[in-house]
Amino acid sequence: MRMKIGVVIAVACLSIALFCGCEKKDEPVKTQTESLPAFSNVLPSALVGKTMDTGGKVFIDGLNKNKIETIVNIKNEDGFDINGWAFDDKTNTTPETIFIELAPVKDGDKYYIEAKRLEREDVAKYFNKPEIKKAGFIIKADIKSVPSGEYEINIIQVANGTPSRAATGGKINKMN
């Protein structure tokens, strides 16, 4: 008798759970609705008519989950996912506006995209400069508009309307 009651209770609980909370709901189909920003060969308005200074401290931590020790090969389907840090070492500031510039090793257009700034406590601590806490940058972008070829990666920071370009030493080989 005890066993029958236990089975009945178990079946009743399972039935209630199935009836109340386990009905299958239609889940939205996950599609790529978010479009990534794309590189452009049009000079950003923040740089138009400006004299470009040289300088700044910059470093790329990774590009498409690779360290940049040599040239990183990139295909259209890979996209462009880069992160690192940059700051103006003359003023020890982190300008709000930062661009990634792809400059062709041979002839051709330069390509630009604006990056997002973020906090990098580790960089501020390493340089012992709390004022550069917001030195980080990140961008995930579509790279289809960039023609095949080899490009140097530069960082352009804009402070008080004055742009400053720094070479990262990194290069990509855009393959398709």
C-alpha positions in Angstrom: 0.0 0.0 0.0 2.8 2.4 0.9 4.5 1.7 -2.4 1.3 2.4 -4.3 0.8 5.8 -2.5 4.5 6.7 -3.2 4.1 5.9 -6.9 0.8 7.8 -7.1 2.3 10.8 -5.5 5.4 10.7 -7.8 3.2 10.3 -10.9 1.0 13.2 -9.7 4.0 15.5 -9.1 5.4 14.7 -12.4 2.1 15.3 -14.2 1.7 18.6 -12.4 5.3 19.6 -13.4 4.8 18.6 -17.0 1.4 20.3 -17.2 2.4 23.6 -15.5 6.0 24.3 -16.3 7.3 22.1 -19.0 5.3 23.0 -22.0 7.6 23.7 -24.9 7.7 27.3 -25.8 8.8 28.5 -29.2 12.2 30.0 -28.9 13.2 32.7 -31.2 15.5 31.6 -33.9 18.9 33.1 -33.3 20.0 35.0 -36.3 22.7 37.5 -37.0 20.6 40.6 -36.7 23.3 42.8 -35.2 25.4 44.3 -37.9 29.0 45.0 -37.2 30.5 48.4 -38.0 32.7 48.3 -41.1 36.0 49.8 -42.1 35.8 52.7 -44.5 38.4 54.3 -46.7 36.8 57.7 -46.1 38.8 59.8 -43.6 36.8 60.2 -40.4 35.4 63.8 -39.9 37.4 64.1 -36.7 40.6 63.9 -38.8 39.6 65.9 -41.9 41.8 69.0 -42.3 43.9 68.2 -39.3 47.7 67.9 -39.0 48.6 64.5 -37.7 51.1 64.4 -34.8 53.1 61.2 -34.2 53.2 59.6 -30.8 51.4 58.0 -28.0 52.0 54.7 -26.2 50.0 51.8 -27.8 49.8 48.0 -27.6 47.6 45.4 -29.2 46.8 42.5 -26.8 45.1 40.4 -29.5 43.6 40.3 -32.9 41.1 37.6 -33.7 42.4 35.7 -30.6 45.9 35.8 -31.9 49.0 37.6 -30.5 50.6 39.8 -33.1 54.1 38.4 -33.4 54.1 38.2 -37.2 51.5 39.0 -39.8 48.0 37.8 -38.9 46.1 36.4 -41.9 42.5 37.5 -42.0 39.6 36.4 -44.2 36.3 38.2 -44.6 34.5 35.5 -42.5 37.0 36.0 -39.7 36.0 39.6 -39.1 38.3 42.0 -37.2 38.2 41.6 -33.4 41.0 43.6 -31.8 41.7 44.8 -28.3 44.6 46.7 -26.6 45.5 49.9 -25.0 46.6 53.4 -26.0 47.2 56.7 -24.2 48.9 60.1 -24.9 52.2 59.8 -23.1 52.9 63.5 -23.4 49.8 64.5 -21.4 49.2 61.2 -19.7 45.6 61.3 -20.8 43.3 58.9 -22.6 41.5 60.8 -25.4 37.9 59.7 -25.8 38.2 59.2 -29.6 40.4 56.5 -31.0 40.5 55.1 -34.5 42.1 51.9 -35.9 43.9 52.7 -39.2 44.8 50.0 -41.7 47.6 51.5 -43.8 48.6 49.5 -46.9 52.2 48.4 -47.1 52.1 49.0 -50.8 50.0 51.5 -52.7 46.3 51.9 -51.9 43.7 53.5 -49.6 43.9 53.6 -45.8 40.9 52.2 -43.9 39.5 53.5 -40.6 37.1 52.5 -37.9 36.4 54.0 -34.5 37.1 51.9 -31.5 35.4 51.9 -28.1 37.4 52.9 -25.0 37.2 50.9 -21.8 38.9 50.7 -18.5 42.2 49.0 -18.1 43.2 49.1 -14.4 46.2 46.8 -15.2 47.7 49.5 -17.5 47.2 52.3 -15.1 48.8 50.2 -12.3 51.7 49.1 -14.6 52.6 52.7 -15.5 51.7 54.0 -12.0 49.3 56.5 -13.6 45.7 56.3 -12.4 44.8 59.0 -14.8 45.2 56.6 -17.8 42.7 54.1 -16.3 40.5 54.4 -19.5 43.4 53.4 -21.8 41.8 50.2 -23.2 40.1 49.9 -26.6 38.2 47.2 -28.4 36.4 46.9 -31.7 34.6 44.1 -33.5 34.2 45.0 -37.1 33.3 43.7 -40.6 36.4 43.7 -42.8 34.8 42.9 -46.1 35.3 46.4 -47.5 39.1 46.1 -47.1 40.7 44.8 -50.3 43.2 41.9 -50.2 46.8 42.9 -49.2 49.1 43.6 -46.4 48.3 46.4 -44.0 50.0 48.0 -41.0 47.8 48.6 -37.9 48.1 52.1 -36.5 46.2 53.8 -33.6 45.0 57.3 -34.0 43.9 59.2 -30.8 42.2 62.5 -30.9 42.5 64.9 -28.0 41.2 68.5 -28.1 40.8 68.2 -31.8 44.4 67.2 -32.4 45.0 63.7 -33.8 48.1 61.7 -33.0 49.1 58.5 -34.8 51.1 55.7 -33.3 52.4 52.6 -35.1 51.6 49.4 -33.3 54.1 47.2 -35.2 51.2 44.9 -36.0 50.3 43.8 -39.5 47.5 41.9 -41.2 47.4 40.1 -44.5 43.8 40.5 -45.7 43.2 37.4 -47.8 39.9 37.8 -49.6 
